[in-house]
Amino acid sequence: MRHRAYPVFPELHTPDLLLRELSADDLEGTLDLTFYDGQPATSLPMAQRMLEVMARDYRLGNGIHWGVVLKATNTIVGTCGFYRGFAHGGGEIGYVLRDAYRGRGIMAQAVQAIITFGWHELHLRQITAYCEPDNHASQALLRKLHFAPFGTTDDGLLAFRLLPPAPC
């Protein structure tokens, strides 16, 4: 299952955040936030290639990747999005937040925004997330947002799943 690329990249807003498309102008400021397939970018050319792949995934309907921007300062503090396609009505999320901004509820706002987008715009039937067993902050975030653990992957990552809210 693929999703269409929108005529205008969808921006998401929370009380404190703007989730927006990353551009080449953001490259230097987001090197430490650029990951693809769980691997960090280690150079600007590598980060550029990763952003190009994410843009291609978006155009092909296989993913959508946002920069997480603090509205108050217009500072990019993280990234989040849906990755690896939307097979069988499911979406896999991933996120990265700079250390200096952890513990402030920023990623909870961002992930809640993309979850809502996933249910209402992408019409997903489930959302999954994977994290390292020692990443307790990520596990706590997922549990806070009502994800339930459902096992481990072959490479030892913890798997979490969220189902859509029941209709009223």
Disulfide bonds with the S-S distance in Angstrom:
none
